[in-house]
Amino acid sequence: MSSISLIQPDRDLFSWPQYWAACFGPAPFLPMSREEMDQLGWDSCDIILVTGDAYVDHPSFGMAICGRMLEAQGFRVGIIAQPDWSSKDDFMRLGKPNLFFGVTAGNMDSVVQASLQRWR
């Protein structure tokens, strides 16, 4: 029998160079509006995270952890929390991201949420 060799990465995950925006350092907050982007001196976001939950910049909230981890790698991250899905205005609030939109429905599954509303 032959043994299966696991592929070993050439480099450690965190040994890669950071994204170019790392030279600006960490932001005191992740922007949720164009005005907040202007306060930080940003012309655009590299990544925009969209969540169905309310956003609180605290490590007990998933979007805060994701956003701060991406920011630690040098990306400029913006947050769109609880957008109105029937209008494009909320999704255009921060402009077009340089890299991508990251979208999540939030912490609670929609089926569970509908069931909870029915029981009240």
MOPAC internal coordinates of N, CA, C and O (Angstrom, degrees):
PM7 1SCF
backbone

  N    0.0000 0     0.00 0     0.00 0    0    0    0
  C    1.4422 1     0.00 0     0.00 0    1    0    0
  C    1.5199 1   109.81 1     0.00 0    2    1    0
  O    1.2310 1   121.53 1   -36.31 1    3    2    1
  N    1.2827 1   114.68 1   143.69 1    3    2    1
  C    1.4595 1   118.85 1   177.98 1    5    3    2
  C    1.5261 1   109.20 1  -101.16 1    6    5    3
  O    1.2310 1   121.12 1   -34.84 1    7    6    5
  N    1.2813 1   115.46 1   145.16 1    7    6    5
  C    1.4609 1   119.30 1   179.04 1    9    7    6
  C    1.5224 1   109.62 1   -86.88 1   10    9    7
  O    1.2310 1   121.55 1   -30.60 1   11   10    9
  N    1.2834 1   114.65 1   149.40 1   11   10    9
  C    1.4620 1   120.75 1   178.59 1   13   11   10
  C    1.5214 1   107.81 1   -90.77 1   14   13   11
  O    1.2310 1   120.88 1   -56.04 1   15   14   13
  N    1.3047 1   115.92 1   123.96 1   15   14   13
  C    1.4658 1   119.00 1   178.35 1   17   15   14
  C    1.5261 1   108.86 1   -93.22 1   18   17   15
  O    1.2310 1   121.31 1   -46.32 1   19   18   17
  N    1.2946 1   115.11 1   133.68 1   19   18   17
  C    1.4528 1   120.05 1   177.22 1   21   19   18
  C    1.5145 1   109.14 1   -79.80 1   22   21   19
  O    1.2310 1   121.22 1   -39.07 1   23   22   21
  N    1.2936 1   115.27 1   140.93 1   23   22   21
  C    1.4629 1   120.11 1   179.52 1   25   23   22
  C    1.5236 1   108.52 1   -74.20 1   26   25   23
  O    1.2310 1   120.79 1   -54.13 1   27   26   25
  N    1.2846 1   116.10 1   125.87 1   27   26   25
  C    1.4554 1   121.75 1   178.22 1   29   27   26
  C    1.5284 1   108.68 1   -98.17 1   30   29   27
  O    1.2310 1   120.13 1   -47.66 1   31   30   29
  N    1.3284 1   117.35 1   132.34 1   31   30   29
  C    1.4616 1   119.09 1   178.98 1   33   31   30
  C    1.5273 1   111.12 1   -66.29 1   34   33   31
  O    1.2310 1   121.06 1   -30.90 1   35   34   33
  N    1.3224 1   115.59 1   149.10 1   35   34   33
  C    1.4620 1   120.59 1   178.24 1   37   35   34
  C    1.5240 1   112.12 1   -68.23 1   38   37   35
  O    1.2310 1   121.50 1   147.00 1   39   38   37
  N    1.3447 1   114.74 1   -33.00 1   39   38   37
  C    1.4601 1   119.84 1  -176.78 1   41   39   38
  C    1.5193 1   110.07 1  -134.87 1   42   41   39
  O    1.2310 1   121.25 1   -25.50 1   43   42   41
  N    1.3072 1   115.22 1   154.50 1   43   42   41
  C    1.4523 1   121.08 1   173.21 1   45   43   42
  C    1.5284 1   108.61 1   -67.41 1   46   45   43
  O    1.2310 1   120.23 1   -32.24 1   47   46   45
  N    1.3215 1   117.17 1   147.76 1   47   46   45
  C    1.4598 1   121.90 1  -177.28 1   49   47   46
  C    1.5287 1   112.27 1   -55.23 1   50   49   47
  O    1.2310 1   120.12 1   139.01 1   51   50   49
  N    1.3167 1   117.37 1   -40.99 1   51   50   49
  C    1.4592 1   120.63 1  -175.71 1   53   51   50
  C    1.5289 1   113.45 1   -92.51 1   54   53   51
  O    1.2310 1   119.81 1  -169.72 1   55   54   53
  N    1.3216 1   117.96 1    10.28 1   55   54   53
  C    1.4601 1   120.67 1   177.54 1   57   55   54
  C    1.5303 1   111.91 1   -89.69 1   58   57   55
  O    1.2310 1   120.03 1   170.05 1   59   58   57
  N    1.3167 1   117.55 1    -9.95 1   59   58   57
  C    1.4620 1   120.61 1   178.40 1   61   59   58
  C    1.5207 1   109.54 1   -70.64 1   62   61   59
  O    1.2310 1   119.58 1   -29.36 1   63   62   61
  N    1.3257 1   118.40 1   150.64 1   63   62   61
  C    1.4655 1   119.47 1   178.42 1   65   63   62
  C    1.5276 1   110.66 1   -65.67 1   66   65   63
  O    1.2310 1   121.00 1   -32.81 1   67   66   65
  N    1.3210 1   115.70 1   147.19 1   67   66   65
  C    1.4533 1   120.07 1   179.50 1   69   67   66
  C    1.5206 1   109.99 1   -72.31 1   70   69   67
  O    1.2310 1   121.62 1   -18.52 1   71   70   69
  N    1.3326 1   114.50 1   161.48 1   71   70   69
  C    1.4562 1   120.65 1   176.96 1   73   71   70
  C    1.5275 1   108.38 1   -63.58 1   74   73   71
  O    1.2310 1   120.26 1   -24.32 1   75   74   73
  N    1.3109 1   117.11 1   155.68 1   75   74   73
  C    1.4686 1   121.35 1  -170.56 1   77   75   74
  C    1.5207 1   114.04 1   -58.78 1   78   77   75
  O    1.2310 1   118.92 1   151.74 1   79   78   77
  N    1.3270 1   119.67 1   -28.26 1   79   78   77
  C    1.4630 1   121.44 1  -176.39 1   81   79   78
  C    1.5247 1   112.79 1   -74.86 1   82   81   79
  O    1.2310 1   119.69 1   177.35 1   83   82   81
  N    1.3317 1   118.19 1    -2.65 1   83   82   81
  C    1.4688 1   121.05 1   179.41 1   85   83   82
  C    1.5254 1   111.66 1   -61.57 1   86   85   83
  O    1.2310 1   120.05 1   156.58 1   87   86   85
  N    1.3273 1   117.51 1   -23.42 1   87   86   85
  C    1.4661 1   120.27 1  -178.88 1   89   87   86
  C    1.5293 1   112.06 1   -65.16 1   90   89   87
  O    1.2310 1   119.98 1   161.26 1   91   90   89
  N    1.3427 1   117.65 1   -18.74 1   91   90   89
  C    1.4635 1   120.52 1   179.34 1   93   91   90
  C    1.5226 1   112.28 1   -79.16 1   94   93   91
  O    1.2310 1   119.92 1   162.62 1   95   94   93
  N    1.3246 1   117.77 1   -17.38 1   95   94   93
  C    1.4605 1   121.62 1  -177.78 1   97   95   94
  C    1.5227 1   111.10 1    80.84 1   98   97   95
  O    1.2310 1   120.61 1    -4.56 1   99   98   97
  N    1.3369 1   116.45 1   175.44 1   99   98   97
  C    1.4667 1   119.70 1  -177.95 1  101   99   98
  C    1.5214 1   111.87 1   -70.81 1  102  101   99
  O    1.2310 1   121.12 1   -36.38 1  103  102  101
  N    1.3128 1   115.47 1   143.62 1  103  102  101
  C    1.4625 1   121.10 1   177.99 1  105  103  102
  C    1.5259 1   108.97 1   -82.06 1  106  105  103
  O    1.2310 1   119.80 1   -33.76 1  107  106  105
  N    1.3323 1   117.98 1   146.24 1  107  106  105
  C    1.4682 1   119.43 1   177.68 1  109  107  106
  C    1.5255 1   112.22 1   -66.35 1  110  109  107
  O    1.2310 1   120.35 1   158.61 1  111  110  109
  N    1.3293 1   116.94 1   -21.39 1  111  110  109
  C    1.4610 1   122.49 1   177.68 1  113  111  110
  C    1.5221 1   108.05 1  -154.26 1  114  113  111
  O    1.2310 1   120.43 1   -22.25 1  115  114  113
  N    1.3236 1   116.77 1   157.75 1  115  114  113
  C    1.4584 1   121.02 1   174.70 1  117  115  114
  C    1.5206 1   107.38 1   -92.17 1  118  117  115
  O    1.2310 1   119.63 1   -55.29 1  119  118  117
  N    1.3228 1   118.32 1   124.71 1  119  118  117
  C    1.4612 1   120.73 1  -172.30 1  121  119  118
  C    1.5264 1   113.17 1   -67.99 1  122  121  119
  O    1.2310 1   121.67 1   -35.44 1  123  122  121
  N    1.3383 1   114.41 1   144.56 1  123  122  121
  C    1.4564 1   121.84 1   175.90 1  125  123  122
  C    1.5234 1   111.60 1  -119.83 1  126  125  123
  O    1.2310 1   120.02 1  -179.30 1  127  126  125
  N    1.3333 1   117.57 1     0.70 1  127  126  125
  C    1.4623 1   121.43 1   179.58 1  129  127  126
  C    1.5270 1   109.14 1  -148.59 1  130  129  127
  O    1.2310 1   121.30 1   -13.78 1  131  130  129
  N    1.3082 1   115.11 1   166.22 1  131  130  129
  C    1.4666 1   120.95 1   178.69 1  133  131  130
  C    1.5351 1   110.54 1   -64.10 1  134  133  131
  O    1.2310 1   120.68 1   143.72 1  135  134  133
  N    1.3383 1   116.31 1   -36.28 1  135  134  133
  C    1.4604 1   120.67 1   179.40 1  137  135  134
  C    1.5350 1   111.14 1   -62.92 1  138  137  135
  O    1.2310 1   120.78 1   139.26 1  139  138  137
  N    1.3294 1   116.11 1   -40.74 1  139  138  137
  C    1.4652 1   119.49 1   178.11 1  141  139  138
  C    1.5266 1   111.02 1   -67.62 1  142  141  139
  O    1.2310 1   120.02 1   145.40 1  143  142  141
  N    1.3300 1   117.58 1   -34.60 1  143  142  141
  C    1.4667 1   120.43 1   175.41 1  145  143  142
  C    1.5246 1   110.12 1   -63.49 1  146  145  143
  O    1.2310 1   120.63 1   139.37 1  147  146  145
  N    1.3311 1   116.41 1   -40.63 1  147  146  145
  C    1.4629 1   120.66 1   178.57 1  149  147  146
  C    1.5307 1   111.21 1   -63.84 1  150  149  147
  O    1.2310 1   120.17 1   141.90 1  151  150  149
  N    1.3445 1   117.28 1   -38.10 1  151  150  149
  C    1.4685 1   120.79 1   177.85 1  153  151  150
  C    1.5274 1   111.17 1   -61.82 1  154  153  151
  O    1.2310 1   120.68 1   145.40 1  155  154  153
  N    1.3410 1   116.30 1   -34.60 1  155  154  153
  C    1.4638 1   120.70 1   179.32 1  157  155  154
  C    1.5293 1   112.54 1   -83.04 1  158  157  155
  O    1.2310 1   120.46 1   170.29 1  159  158  157
  N    1.3383 1   116.73 1    -9.71 1  159  158  157
  C    1.4591 1   120.62 1  -178.28 1  161  159  158
  C    1.5184 1   113.56 1    79.61 1  162  161  159
  O    1.2310 1   120.19 1  -157.45 1  163  162  161
  N    1.3312 1   117.24 1    22.55 1  163  162  161
  C    1.4606 1   121.84 1  -179.42 1  165  163  162
  C    1.5196 1   110.01 1   -93.21 1  166  165  163
  O    1.2310 1   120.68 1   -42.77 1  167  166  165
  N    1.3272 1   116.30 1   137.23 1  167  166  165
  C    1.4588 1   119.74 1   173.18 1  169  167  166
  C    1.5260 1   111.21 1   -90.97 1  170  169  167
  O    1.2310 1   120.26 1   157.69 1  171  170  169
  N    1.3386 1   117.10 1   -22.31 1  171  170  169
  C    1.4660 1   121.64 1   178.64 1  173  171  170
  C    1.5222 1   109.23 1  -160.27 1  174  173  171
  O    1.2310 1   121.19 1   -13.94 1  175  174  173
  N    1.3184 1   115.33 1   166.06 1  175  174  173
  C    1.4685 1   121.65 1   174.17 1  177  175  174
  C    1.5202 1   108.40 1  -100.84 1  178  177  175
  O    1.2310 1   120.48 1   -32.82 1  179  178  177
  N    1.3136 1   116.69 1   147.18 1  179  178  177
  C    1.4594 1   120.49 1   173.39 1  181  179  178
  C    1.5223 1   110.24 1   -78.62 1  182  181  179
  O    1.2310 1   120.78 1   138.83 1  183  182  181
  N    1.3235 1   116.11 1   -41.17 1  183  182  181
  C    1.4610 1   122.85 1  -178.38 1  185  183  182
  C    1.5207 1   108.07 1  -134.01 1  186  185  183
  O    1.2310 1   120.50 1   -44.40 1  187  186  185
  N    1.3275 1   116.65 1   135.60 1  187  186  185
  C    1.4599 1   121.79 1   174.73 1  189  187  186
  C    1.5204 1   107.75 1  -118.10 1  190  189  187
  O    1.2310 1   120.80 1   -57.81 1  191  190  189
  N    1.3338 1   116.07 1   122.19 1  191  190  189
  C    1.4569 1   121.89 1   178.35 1  193  191  190
  C    1.5235 1   108.83 1   -97.62 1  194  193  191
  O    1.2310 1   120.60 1   -51.78 1  195  194  193
  N    1.3262 1   116.46 1   128.22 1  195  194  193
  C    1.4613 1   122.75 1  -179.47 1  197  195  194
  C    1.5241 1   107.56 1  -112.84 1  198  197  195
  O    1.2310 1   120.43 1   -53.07 1  199  198  197
  N    1.3303 1   116.78 1   126.93 1  199  198  197
  C    1.4587 1   120.70 1  -178.01 1  201  199  198
  C    1.5200 1   111.12 1  -133.75 1  202  201  199
  O    1.2310 1   120.91 1   -31.73 1  203  202  201
  N    1.3085 1   115.87 1   148.27 1  203  202  201
  C    1.4560 1   121.30 1   176.36 1  205  203  202
  C    1.5115 1   112.85 1   -81.24 1  206  205  203
  O    1.2310 1   120.27 1   169.69 1  207  206  205
  N    1.3215 1   117.09 1   -10.31 1  207  206  205
  C    1.4672 1   122.13 1   179.18 1  209  207  206
  C    1.5204 1   110.69 1   -90.28 1  210  209  207
  O    1.2310 1   121.50 1   -15.43 1  211  210  209
  N    1.3242 1   114.74 1   164.57 1  211  210  209
  C    1.4604 1   119.75 1   169.64 1  213  211  210
  C    1.5250 1   107.22 1   -68.75 1  214  213  211
  O    1.2310 1   120.33 1   -28.95 1  215  214  213
  N    1.3251 1   116.97 1   151.05 1  215  214  213
  C    1.4649 1   120.29 1  -178.52 1  217  215  214
  C    1.5186 1   110.05 1  -106.04 1  218  217  215
  O    1.2310 1   121.07 1   -53.06 1  219  218  217
  N    1.3175 1   115.56 1   126.94 1  219  218  217
  C    1.4612 1   123.02 1   173.02 1  221  219  218
  C    1.5206 1   106.32 1  -130.03 1  222  221  219
  O    1.2310 1   120.25 1   -51.33 1  223  222  221
  N    1.3238 1   117.13 1   128.67 1  223  222  221
  C    1.4642 1   121.22 1  -177.83 1  225  223  222
  C    1.5274 1   109.78 1   -80.66 1  226  225  223
  O    1.2310 1   121.31 1  -105.50 1  227  226  225
  N    1.3291 1   115.09 1    74.50 1  227  226  225
  C    1.4626 1   122.64 1  -177.91 1  229  227  226
  C    1.5231 1   108.04 1  -144.45 1  230  229  227
  O    1.2310 1   119.35 1   -35.77 1  231  230  229
  N    1.3235 1   118.85 1   144.23 1  231  230  229
  C    1.4682 1   120.58 1  -175.57 1  233  231  230
  C    1.5261 1   115.53 1   -64.73 1  234  233  231
  O    1.2310 1   119.21 1   174.09 1  235  234  233
  N    1.3190 1   119.10 1    -5.91 1  235  234  233
  C    1.4620 1   119.50 1   176.24 1  237  235  234
  C    1.5272 1   111.55 1   -86.95 1  238  237  235
  O    1.2310 1   119.91 1   178.54 1  239  238  237
  N    1.3268 1   117.77 1    -1.46 1  239  238  237
  C    1.4590 1   122.41 1   179.46 1  241  239  238
  C    1.5256 1   109.38 1  -110.51 1  242  241  239
  O    1.2310 1   120.78 1   -48.66 1  243  242  241
  N    1.3202 1   116.12 1   131.34 1  243  242  241
  C    1.4627 1   122.23 1  -174.28 1  245  243  242
  C    1.5146 1   114.56 1   -58.42 1  246  245  243
  O    1.2310 1   119.85 1   135.77 1  247  246  245
  N    1.3267 1   117.89 1   -44.23 1  247  246  245
  C    1.4626 1   120.20 1  -178.05 1  249  247  246
  C    1.5195 1   111.10 1   -66.78 1  250  249  247
  O    1.2310 1   120.15 1   147.18 1  251  250  249
  N    1.3252 1   117.32 1   -32.82 1  251  250  249
  C    1.4645 1   119.80 1   177.29 1  253  251  250
  C    1.5234 1   110.33 1   -65.32 1  254  253  251
  O    1.2310 1   120.43 1   138.77 1  255  254  253
  N    1.3261 1   116.78 1   -41.23 1  255  254  253
  C    1.4672 1   120.25 1   179.02 1  257  255  254
  C    1.5240 1   110.26 1   -65.27 1  258  257  255
  O    1.2310 1   120.49 1   131.85 1  259  258  257
  N    1.3443 1   116.68 1   -48.15 1  259  258  257
  C    1.4771 1   120.33 1   179.90 1  261  259  258
  C    1.5232 1   110.84 1   -60.95 1  262  261  259
  O    1.2310 1   120.72 1   133.38 1  263  262  261
  N    1.3274 1   116.23 1   -46.62 1  263  262  261
  C    1.4563 1   120.16 1  -178.96 1  265  263  262
  C    1.5143 1   113.06 1   -62.59 1  266  265  263
  O    1.2310 1   120.33 1   136.15 1  267  266  265
  N    1.3173 1   116.98 1   -43.85 1  267  266  265
  C    1.4677 1   120.52 1  -179.13 1  269  267  266
  C    1.5282 1   111.67 1   -70.75 1  270  269  267
  O    1.2310 1   119.87 1   147.22 1  271  270  269
  N    1.3325 1   117.86 1   -32.78 1  271  270  269
  C    1.4764 1   119.22 1   175.92 1  273  271  270
  C    1.5261 1   110.87 1   -66.47 1  274  273  271
  O    1.2310 1   120.68 1   137.40 1  275  274  273
  N    1.3311 1   116.31 1   -42.60 1  275  274  273
  C    1.4635 1   119.53 1   177.69 1  277  275  274
  C    1.5257 1   110.38 1   -65.41 1  278  277  275
  O    1.2310 1   120.67 1   140.13 1  279  278  277
  N    1.3323 1   116.33 1   -39.87 1  279  278  277
  C    1.4620 1   120.30 1   179.05 1  281  279  278
  C    1.5294 1   110.83 1   -63.92 1  282  281  279
  O    1.2310 1   120.24 1   143.17 1  283  282  281
  N    1.3232 1   117.15 1   -36.83 1  283  282  281
  C    1.4674 1   121.02 1   178.81 1  285  283  282
  C    1.5226 1   111.53 1   -63.93 1  286  285  283
  O    1.2310 1   119.96 1   157.21 1  287  286  285
  N    1.3247 1   117.69 1   -22.79 1  287  286  285
  C    1.4633 1   121.76 1   177.04 1  289  287  286
  C    1.5294 1   111.88 1   -90.40 1  290  289  287
  O    1.2310 1   120.48 1  -174.96 1  291  290  289
  N    1.3402 1   116.69 1     5.04 1  291  290  289
  C    1.4530 1   120.29 1   174.03 1  293  291  290
  C    1.5122 1   115.65 1    99.22 1  294  293  291
  O    1.2310 1   119.65 1  -171.69 1  295  294  293
  N    1.3256 1   118.28 1     8.31 1  295  294  293
  C    1.4606 1   120.67 1   179.63 1  297  295  294
  C    1.5228 1   110.02 1   -90.77 1  298  297  295
  O    1.2310 1   120.75 1   -33.97 1  299  298  297
  N    1.3219 1   116.17 1   146.03 1  299  298  297
  C    1.4617 1   121.27 1   173.02 1  301  299  298
  C    1.5295 1   106.48 1   -90.00 1  302  301  299
  O    1.2310 1   120.69 1   -64.50 1  303  302  301
  N    1.3270 1   116.28 1   115.50 1  303  302  301
  C    1.4627 1   122.15 1  -171.49 1  305  303  302
  C    1.5211 1   110.02 1  -113.32 1  306  305  303
  O    1.2310 1   120.71 1   -47.69 1  307  306  305
  N    1.3274 1   116.24 1   132.31 1  307  306  305
  C    1.4552 1   122.91 1   173.49 1  309  307  306
  C    1.5192 1   109.54 1  -115.96 1  310  309  307
  O    1.2310 1   120.79 1   -21.40 1  311  310  309
  N    1.3299 1   116.10 1   158.60 1  311  310  309
  C    1.4638 1   122.09 1  -177.43 1  313  311  310
  C    1.5261 1   109.39 1  -124.97 1  314  313  311
  O    1.2310 1   120.74 1   -46.43 1  315  314  313
  N    1.3230 1   116.18 1   133.57 1  315  314  313
  C    1.4644 1   121.94 1   169.16 1  317  315  314
  C    1.5221 1   105.89 1  -117.72 1  318  317  315
  O    1.2310 1   120.51 1   -68.97 1  319  318  317
  N    1.3360 1   116.64 1   111.03 1  319  318  317
  C    1.4613 1   121.46 1  -177.17 1  321  319  318
  C    1.5248 1   110.29 1  -104.68 1  322  321  319
  O    1.2310 1   120.84 1   -43.43 1  323  322  321
  N    1.3119 1   115.99 1   136.57 1  323  322  321
  C    1.4558 1   124.61 1   176.78 1  325  323  322
  C    1.5280 1   112.93 1    47.92 1  326  325  323
  O    1.2310 1   119.87 1  -122.10 1  327  326  325
  N    1.3337 1   117.86 1    57.90 1  327  326  325
  C    1.4676 1   119.18 1   179.99 1  329  327  326
  C    1.5258 1   111.46 1   -72.37 1  330  329  327
  O    1.2310 1   121.01 1   -24.88 1  331  330  329
  N    1.3217 1   115.68 1   155.12 1  331  330  329
  C    1.4664 1   121.70 1   173.39 1  333  331  330
  C    1.5252 1   106.68 1   -78.44 1  334  333  331
  O    1.2310 1   120.19 1   -72.18 1  335  334  333
  N    1.3171 1   117.24 1   107.82 1  335  334  333
  C    1.4675 1   121.62 1  -174.37 1  337  335  334
  C    1.5237 1   112.86 1   -68.20 1  338  337  335
  O    1.2310 1   120.02 1   162.63 1  339  338  337
  N    1.3412 1   117.56 1   -17.37 1  339  338  337
  C    1.4656 1   119.46 1  -177.35 1  341  339  338
  C    1.5272 1   112.74 1   -88.01 1  342  341  339
  O    1.2310 1   120.11 1   179.74 1  343  342  341
  N    1.3299 1   117.40 1    -0.26 1  343  342  341
  C    1.4606 1   121.57 1  -179.43 1  345  343  342
  C    1.5253 1   109.39 1  -134.62 1  346  345  343
  O    1.2310 1   120.80 1   -33.28 1  347  346  345
  N    1.3108 1   116.07 1   146.72 1  347  346  345
  C    1.4684 1   119.81 1   179.05 1  349  347  346
  C    1.5297 1   112.75 1   -83.62 1  350  349  347
  O    1.2310 1   120.05 1   169.35 1  351  350  349
  N    1.3211 1   117.51 1   -10.65 1  351  350  349
  C    1.4645 1   121.29 1  -174.16 1  353  351  350
  C    1.5281 1   113.12 1   -59.34 1  354  353  351
  O    1.2310 1   120.18 1   134.63 1  355  354  353
  N    1.3339 1   117.26 1   -45.37 1  355  354  353
  C    1.4700 1   119.69 1  -179.77 1  357  355  354
  C    1.5220 1   111.64 1   -63.43 1  358  357  355
  O    1.2310 1   120.45 1   144.41 1  359  358  357
  N    1.3276 1   116.74 1   -35.59 1  359  358  357
  C    1.4625 1   120.31 1  -177.96 1  361  359  358
  C    1.5306 1   112.16 1   -75.64 1  362  361  359
  O    1.2310 1   120.34 1   162.50 1  363  362  361
  N    1.3169 1   116.96 1   -17.50 1  363  362  361
  C    1.4658 1   121.36 1   178.96 1  365  363  362
  C    1.5279 1   111.72 1   -97.00 1  366  365  363
  O    1.2310 1   120.11 1  -179.40 1  367  366  365
  N    1.3184 1   117.39 1     0.60 1  367  366  365
  C    1.4652 1   122.69 1  -174.04 1  369  367  366
  C    1.5254 1   113.33 1   -56.62 1  370  369  367
  O    1.2310 1   119.92 1   139.10 1  371  370  369
  N    1.3243 1   117.76 1   -40.90 1  371  370  369
  C    1.4679 1   121.51 1  -177.49 1  373  371  370
  C    1.5215 1   112.95 1  -100.49 1  374  373  371
  O    1.2310 1   120.06 1  -177.79 1  375  374  373
  N    1.3164 1   117.48 1     2.21 1  375  374  373
  C    1.4588 1   120.66 1  -178.24 1  377  375  374
  C    1.5145 1   111.67 1    84.23 1  378  377  375
  O    1.2310 1   121.12 1     8.43 1  379  378  377
  N    1.3133 1   115.47 1  -171.57 1  379  378  377
  C    1.4632 1   121.62 1  -179.18 1  381  379  378
  C    1.5268 1   109.24 1   -84.86 1  382  381  379
  O    1.2310 1   119.98 1   -50.89 1  383  382  381
  N    1.3413 1   117.65 1   129.11 1  383  382  381
  C    1.4704 1   118.60 1   178.40 1  385  383  382
  C    1.5248 1   111.37 1   -72.97 1  386  385  383
  O    1.2310 1   120.68 1   -28.50 1  387  386  385
  N    1.3135 1   116.30 1   151.50 1  387  386  385
  C    1.4680 1   120.79 1   178.08 1  389  387  386
  C    1.5229 1   112.02 1   -69.31 1  390  389  387
  O    1.2310 1   119.93 1   149.95 1  391  390  389
  N    1.3398 1   117.73 1   -30.05 1  391  390  389
  C    1.4605 1   120.82 1  -176.55 1  393  391  390
  C    1.5270 1   112.64 1  -114.18 1  394  393  391
  O    1.2310 1   119.71 1   116.00 1  395  394  393
  N    1.3359 1   118.16 1   -64.00 1  395  394  393
  C    1.4637 1   119.07 1  -177.04 1  397  395  394
  C    1.5230 1   112.11 1  -165.83 1  398  397  395
  O    1.2310 1   121.69 1   -15.99 1  399  398  397
  N    1.3524 1   114.37 1   164.01 1  399  398  397
  C    1.4553 1   123.23 1   167.89 1  401  399  398
  C    1.5247 1   107.30 1   -93.80 1  402  401  399
  O    1.2310 1   119.56 1   -44.55 1  403  402  401
  N    1.3077 1   118.44 1   135.45 1  403  402  401
  C    1.4651 1   123.21 1   171.21 1  405  403  402
  C    1.5152 1   107.20 1  -109.47 1  406  405  403
  O    1.2310 1   119.80 1   -56.63 1  407  406  405
  N    1.3272 1   117.99 1   123.37 1  407  406  405
  C    1.4609 1   121.63 1  -172.00 1  409  407  406
  C    1.5232 1   110.43 1  -120.45 1  410  409  407
  O    1.2310 1   120.74 1   -45.97 1  411  410  409
  N    1.3305 1   116.19 1   134.03 1  411  410  409
  C    1.4565 1   122.21 1   173.54 1  413  411  410
  C    1.5216 1   108.66 1  -137.98 1  414  413  411
  O    1.2310 1   120.75 1   -31.83 1  415  414  413
  N    1.3202 1   116.18 1   148.17 1  415  414  413
  C    1.4619 1   120.47 1   179.73 1  417  415  414
  C    1.5191 1   111.69 1   -76.80 1  418  417  415
  O    1.2310 1   120.11 1   158.86 1  419  418  417
  N    1.3047 1   117.39 1   -21.14 1  419  418  417
  C    1.4491 1   120.88 1  -178.24 1  421  419  418
  C    1.5117 1   111.13 1   121.28 1  422  421  419
  O    1.2310 1   120.93 1     7.46 1  423  422  421
  N    1.3230 1   115.83 1  -172.54 1  423  422  421
  C    1.4604 1   120.84 1  -175.61 1  425  423  422
  C    1.5187 1   113.83 1   -77.25 1  426  425  423
  O    1.2310 1   120.02 1   148.26 1  427  426  425
  N    1.3256 1   117.57 1   -31.74 1  427  426  425
  C    1.4496 1   120.03 1  -174.41 1  429  427  426
  C    1.5244 1   110.46 1  -103.35 1  430  429  427
  O    1.2310 1   120.72 1   -48.60 1  431  430  429
  N    1.3084 1   116.23 1   131.40 1  431  430  429
  C    1.4524 1   122.15 1   178.13 1  433  431  430
  C    1.5290 1   109.63 1   -64.87 1  434  433  431
  O    1.2310 1   120.37 1   -37.52 1  435  434  433
  N    1.3267 1   116.90 1   142.48 1  435  434  433
  C    1.4635 1   121.01 1  -176.89 1  437  435  434
  C    1.5221 1   112.28 1   -63.42 1  438  437  435
  O    1.2310 1   119.48 1   146.72 1  439  438  437
  N    1.3326 1   118.59 1   -33.28 1  439  438  437
  C    1.4679 1   121.28 1   178.52 1  441  439  438
  C    1.5263 1   110.09 1   -66.72 1  442  441  439
  O    1.2310 1   120.38 1   137.13 1  443  442  441
  N    1.3243 1   116.87 1   -42.87 1  443  442  441
  C    1.4635 1   120.77 1   177.82 1  445  443  442
  C    1.5183 1   109.79 1   -64.63 1  446  445  443
  O    1.2310 1   120.28 1   137.29 1  447  446  445
  N    1.3032 1   117.07 1   -42.71 1  447  446  445
  C    1.4556 1   120.69 1  -179.08 1  449  447  446
  C    1.5216 1   110.67 1   -63.08 1  450  449  447
  O    1.2310 1   119.57 1   137.78 1  451  450  449
  N    1.3293 1   118.43 1   -42.22 1  451  450  449
  C    1.4625 1   121.70 1   178.24 1  453  451  450
  C    1.5273 1   110.58 1   -63.72 1  454  453  451
  O    1.2310 1   120.22 1   140.76 1  455  454  453
  N    1.3285 1   117.19 1   -39.24 1  455  454  453
  C    1.4657 1   120.92 1   178.34 1  457  455  454
  C    1.5209 1   111.06 1   -65.18 1  458  457  455
  O    1.2310 1   120.27 1   138.20 1  459  458  457
  N    1.3139 1   117.10 1   -41.80 1  459  458  457
  C    1.4587 1   120.45 1   179.42 1  461  459  458
  C    1.5183 1   111.32 1   -63.62 1  462  461  459
  O    1.2310 1   119.98 1   140.85 1  463  462  461
  N    1.3189 1   117.64 1   -39.15 1  463  462  461
  C    1.4560 1   120.79 1   179.15 1  465  463  462
  C    1.5214 1   110.70 1   -66.70 1  466  465  463
  O    1.2310 1   120.03 1   145.28 1  467  466  465
  N    1.3186 1   117.55 1   -34.72 1  467  466  465
  C    1.4572 1   121.43 1  -178.91 1  469  467  466
  C    1.5284 1   110.33 1   -70.15 1  470  469  467
  O    1.2310 1   119.35 1   148.27 1  471  470  469
  N    1.3308 1   118.84 1   -31.73 1  471  470  469
  C    1.4550 1   122.02 1  -177.54 1  473  471  470
  C    1.5245 1   112.92 1   -77.11 1  474  473  471
  O    1.2310 1   119.46 1   163.64 1  475  474  473
  N    1.2813 1   118.63 1   -16.36 1  475  474  473
  C    1.4774 1   120.89 1  -177.06 1  477  475  474
  C    1.4984 1   111.72 1   -77.57 1  478  477  475
  O    1.2310 1   120.10 1   180.00 1  479  478  477

